[in-house]
């Protein structure tokens, strides 16, 4: 199989394929081991028809140059090719460059529009000003006979594929969009403290020391989960000084909160106080600072009506 240069895209003046043909013919000279595939001839609008004729005229019947109609089956041409050639004069970021890099093809391209942001010059291909000598020299460099040129193409192709997979795959782009979205408008996560981050029940039961049976199924309020004769004793227990300050975190809670913060989420502790306790509010702040640092104190929201606080989760 001859060494194959691919020029893929709708044939039109801004993509400049007639110039690609001229550059190829100057590079190829009298070589018979190279060919150019120009894919994308479309005959819908008159200017397209006229431009296809111009490309064919530039080819001048050269048997090494094949001009193919536009197709949905682009892989048949990628599979045959060794290099992608892009000679566009007006583009943003051509999809064909990312597609070819994902197929391990090095790219020789103009440096217009957003193209220099898509690939790195001399790593994934050659990014050049739209000048004839620069392009002819690039094709001579990458298409020279012998193993050195082949090795260079393969190295660029492998680097291009790695870069494309990390940058242009669906998974990588979704991850990138997510990172940008989180930076622009990070979701607000409201975390309750008691029973969510703080193991309130375990702390109460430890201090209760089996003073009576506790049936947690009866009520959210712990004083209603003990026998009536022990109700006031239960209330007195969680009104003690240091009760809230010395509660332990729930298993894995501290790591989970830090992980959410590391992902860019705005995490707030949203908790209701025991209004009759003189210690509850200050000790909740103390608890957060002890486990998450002084900066976390500004992320504590203490309210008796959590419905008044807006969050995303």
C-alpha positions in Angstrom: 0.0 0.0 0.0 1.3 3.4 -0.9 1.9 5.9 2.0 -1.4 7.7 2.1 -2.2 11.3 3.0 -5.9 12.0 3.8 -7.7 15.3 3.3 -11.2 14.8 4.7 -14.0 17.4 4.8 -16.7 18.9 2.5 -15.0 20.3 -0.5 -15.4 24.1 -0.3 -13.2 27.2 -0.7 -12.7 27.8 3.0 -11.2 24.3 3.5 -8.8 25.0 0.6 -8.5 21.5 -0.7 -7.3 22.6 -4.2 -4.3 24.0 -2.4 -3.8 20.6 -0.6 -3.7 19.0 -4.0 -1.1 21.5 -5.3 1.0 21.0 -2.2 0.8 17.2 -2.5 1.9 17.2 -6.1 4.8 19.5 -5.4 5.9 17.3 -2.5 5.4 14.0 -4.3 7.3 14.9 -7.5 7.8 11.7 -9.4 7.3 9.4 -6.4 4.9 6.5 -7.0 4.8 5.2 -3.4 2.5 8.0 -2.1 -1.1 9.0 -2.7 -3.7 11.6 -1.6 -7.3 10.8 -0.7 -9.5 13.8 -1.0 -12.9 12.9 0.6 -15.9 15.1 0.7 -17.1 16.1 -2.8 -20.7 17.2 -2.6 -22.9 18.4 -5.5 -25.7 20.3 -3.8 -25.0 24.0 -4.1 -23.5 25.5 -7.2 -20.4 26.9 -5.4 -19.7 23.3 -4.2 -20.0 21.9 -7.7 -17.7 24.6 -9.0 -15.2 24.0 -6.3 -15.1 20.2 -6.9 -14.3 21.0 -10.5 -11.5 23.3 -9.3 -10.0 20.5 -7.1 -10.2 18.1 -10.0 -8.5 20.6 -12.3 -5.7 21.0 -9.7 -5.3 17.2 -9.6 -4.9 17.2 -13.4 -5.7 13.5 -13.8 -2.8 12.5 -11.5 -3.5 8.8 -10.7 -2.0 9.2 -7.2 -4.9 11.6 -6.3 -8.3 10.1 -5.6 -11.3 12.4 -5.1 -14.3 10.7 -3.3 -17.8 11.9 -2.6 -18.9 12.8 0.9 -19.7 9.7 2.9 -20.9 8.6 6.4 -18.4 5.8 6.3 -15.3 7.8 7.1 -13.6 4.9 8.8 -12.9 3.2 5.5 -10.6 6.2 4.7 -9.0 6.6 8.1 -8.0 2.9 8.0 -6.2 3.4 4.7 -4.3 6.6 5.8 -1.0 7.4 7.5 -1.4 11.2 7.8 -4.2 13.7 8.0 -3.7 16.9 6.0 -5.8 20.0 6.9 -5.3 23.1 4.7 -8.3 25.1 5.9 -8.2 28.9 5.9 -11.3 29.4 8.0 -12.2 27.1 10.9 -12.8 27.0 14.6 -11.8 23.5 15.8 -12.4 20.9 13.0 -13.8 17.6 14.4 -11.7 15.8 11.8 -8.5 16.6 13.7 -9.8 15.0 16.9 -11.2 12.0 15.0 -8.0 11.4 13.2 -5.9 11.7 16.5 -8.2 9.1 18.1 -7.3 6.8 15.3 -3.5 7.4 15.9 -3.0 9.5 12.8 -0.5 12.4 13.0 -1.8 15.7 11.7 -0.3 18.3 9.3 -2.5 21.4 9.6 -2.8 25.1 9.3 -2.5 27.1 12.5 -5.7 29.1 12.1 -8.7 29.6 14.5 -8.7 27.3 17.5 -6.6 24.6 15.8 -3.4 25.3 17.9 -5.5 24.6 21.0 -6.4 21.1 19.8 -2.9 19.7 19.3 0.7 20.4 20.1 3.1 21.2 17.3 5.8 18.5 16.8 4.2 16.3 19.4 0.9 15.3 17.8 1.7 16.6 14.3 2.8 19.7 12.6 0.9 23.0 13.1 2.0 25.5 10.4 1.2 28.8 8.8 -0.7 28.3 5.5 2.4 28.7 3.4 3.3 26.4 0.5 6.9 25.8 1.5 6.1 25.0 5.1 3.5 22.3 4.0 5.7 20.8 1.3 8.6 20.6 3.8 6.3 19.0 6.4 5.1 16.3 4.0 8.7 15.6 3.0 9.7 15.2 6.7 6.9 12.9 7.6 6.6 11.0 4.3 10.3 10.4 3.6 11.1 6.8 2.5 12.7 4.7 5.2 12.2 3.6 8.9 13.1 7.0 10.5 10.1 8.8 9.0 7.8 5.8 9.7 9.0 5.8 13.3 8.3 9.5 13.6 4.7 9.1 12.2 4.0 6.3 14.6 5.4 8.2 17.6 3.3 11.3 16.7 0.2 9.1 16.1 0.6 7.3 19.5 1.0 10.7 21.3 -2.0 12.1 19.4 -4.2 9.2 20.4 -3.3 9.5 24.0 -4.0 13.2 24.0 -7.3 12.8 22.1 -8.5 10.0 24.5 -7.7 12.2 27.5 -9.2 15.4 26.0 -11.9 14.6 23.4 -13.6 11.3 24.5 -17.1 11.6 25.8 -16.0 10.7 29.3 -13.1 13.2 29.4 -15.3 16.0 28.0 -18.1 15.4 30.5 -15.6 15.4 33.3 -14.1 18.7 32.0 -17.5 20.3 31.7 -18.4 19.1 35.2 -15.2 20.7 36.6 -16.0 24.0 34.9 -19.6 23.9 36.0 -18.6 23.2 39.6 -16.2 26.2 39.5 -18.8 28.5 38.1 -21.7 27.5 40.2 -20.9 24.8 42.7 -23.9 23.0 44.2 -24.8 23.7 47.8 -25.0 20.6 50.0 -26.7 21.1 53.3 -25.6 18.5 55.9 -27.6 17.9 59.1 -25.3 17.3 62.0 -27.2 15.1 64.6 -27.6 11.6 63.3 -25.9 12.5 59.9 -22.4 13.7 60.6 -22.5 13.4 64.4 -23.4 10.1 66.0 -25.9 11.7 68.5 -27.6 8.4 69.4 -24.3 6.6 70.2 -23.2 9.6 72.4 -26.5 9.6 74.3 -26.5 5.9 74.9 -22.9 5.9 76.1 -23.7 8.7 78.6 -27.0 7.0 79.5 -25.2 3.9 80.7 -28.2 1.6 80.5 -30.2 3.7 83.0 -33.3 2.2 81.3 -34.4 0.6 78.1 -34.4 2.8 75.0 -36.8 2.1 72.2 -35.7 4.4 69.3 -38.6 3.3 67.2 -41.0 5.3 69.3 -40.0 8.9 68.4 -37.4 11.2 67.0 -37.2 12.8 70.4 -35.0 10.7 72.7 -36.9 11.7 75.8 -40.0 9.9 74.4 -38.0 6.7 73.8 -37.3 6.0 77.4 -39.9 5.1 80.1 -41.9 8.1 81.3 -40.3 7.8 84.7 -36.9 8.5 83.1 -38.0 11.3 80.7 -36.7 14.2 82.7 -33.4 12.4 83.3 -33.0 12.0 79.5 -33.7 15.7 78.9 -31.2 16.7 81.6 -28.5 14.5 80.0 -28.5 16.3 76.7 -28.7 19.6 78.5 -25.4 18.9 80.2 -22.4 21.1 79.5 -20.0 19.4 77.0 -22.7 16.9 75.8 -22.7 18.3 72.2 -19.0 19.1 72.2 -17.9 15.6 73.0 -20.1 13.6 70.6 -18.2 11.5 68.1 -18.5 11.6 64.3 -20.4 8.9 62.6 -18.2 6.3 60.9 -16.8 7.7 57.6 -18.6 11.1 58.0 -15.5 13.3 58.3 -13.8 11.7 55.3 -17.1 12.0 53.3 -17.4 15.7 54.1 -13.8 16.4 53.1 -14.3 14.4 49.9 -17.4 16.4 48.9 -15.5 19.6 49.5 -12.5 18.4 47.4 -14.9 17.8 44.5 -15.9 21.5 44.6 -19.2 21.2 46.4 -20.2 24.0 48.8 -20.8 22.1 52.0 -22.7 23.6 54.9 -23.7 22.2 58.2 -27.3 23.0 58.7 -28.5 22.0 62.2 -31.3 22.9 64.6 -30.3 23.8 68.2 -31.9 22.6 71.4 -33.3 26.0 72.3 -33.5 25.3 76.0 -29.8 24.4 76.2 -27.3 27.2 77.1 -24.5 25.1 75.6 -25.9 23.6 72.4 -25.1 26.3 69.9 -21.6 27.1 71.0 -20.7 23.5 71.3 -22.0 22.7 67.8 -19.6 25.3 66.5 -16.8 23.9 68.6 -17.5 20.4 67.3 -17.3 21.5 63.6 -14.1 23.5 64.2 -12.5 20.5 66.0 -13.1 18.1 63.2 -12.9 20.4 60.1 -10.8 23.4 61.1 -11.5 27.0 61.9 -12.5 27.8 58.4 -15.5 25.5 58.6 -17.1 27.7 61.3 -18.3 30.0 58.6 -20.2 27.1 57.0 -22.3 26.4 60.0 -26.0 27.3 59.7 -28.0 27.0 63.0 -31.7 27.5 62.6 -34.9 26.1 64.1 -36.5 26.2 60.7 -34.4 24.4 58.1 -37.0 25.0 55.3 -35.9 28.6 55.3 -32.4 27.6 54.1 -31.8 27.1 50.3 -29.6 24.4 49.0 -29.3 22.0 46.1 -28.9 18.7 48.1 
